[in-house]
Amino acid sequence: MLTAVIIAVHVIVSAALIFLVLLHSGKGGGLSEMFGGSLGSAAAGSTVAERNLDRATVACAVAFAFTTTILAIRLQ
């Protein structure tokens, strides 16, 4: 039962991590270009939305690593 819950959390965190990584700006504008930002990323600097996106991505990455480790231990 606990393994099933951890797997469900792992799947949700995986999907969220994929979504958050795809929102990041690459050579284009990413999140800032999606919402109509006209300034380049070098001129605009790091906006509040981008910093919060970074924080959410790191939190999802930590949760992903944690659930992966727990599943590796439980499924041995």
N, C-alpha and C positions, 0 to 999 in steps of 0.2 A: 504494500500500500504506500509506504513512504517513498519507495523508488518511483512509483508512478507519479507521485506529486512532484518529485524532483525533476523527472523527465518533462512533465508539463511546464514547469517553471523554466527549464532549460530551452524548450522550444520557443516559449514566449520571449525570453531574453535574446535568443538567437535572431528572431525576426526583428525585434526592436534594434538590435545592434546593426543588422544589415540596413534597416531604414535610416538610422542615424548616420552611418558612414556615407550612405548615398546623398544625404543632405549637405555634407561638407563641401566646401568650395575646392575645386580642382584648379585647372587652368582657366576655367570659365568663372562664373560668379558664385555658383552653389546657392546657398540659402539667401544671400543678399541679392543676387541677380533674380532669383525666383520672385522676390517681393518688390522688384522694380528699382533696386538700387542702381543709380547711374554712375557713381564713382567707382573707380577701379579699386581693387583690394589693397594696393599699395598706398593709395591716397586716403582711403577711408579708415584704415587701421582696423583694429579688432573691435567689433561692435558688441553690445551687450548680448544680442541674440547669438552671435558666434561663440562667445565665451560660455554662455549657458549650454549651447549645443556641445561644446567640448566637454563640459562637466558631465552632461548626461551620457555622452559616449564613453567617457572613462568609467562612470558608474556601471553602465551596462557591460563593459569589458571586464570589470572586476567581478560582477555577478556571473558572467559567462565562465570565467576562469574558476570561480568557486564551485559552480554547479558541475563543471566538467571534472574537477578534482573529486568531488563527492561521489559522482557517478562512477568514476574509475575505481574508487575504493569500494563502493557498495557492490559493483558488478564483478569483482574479482572472484 
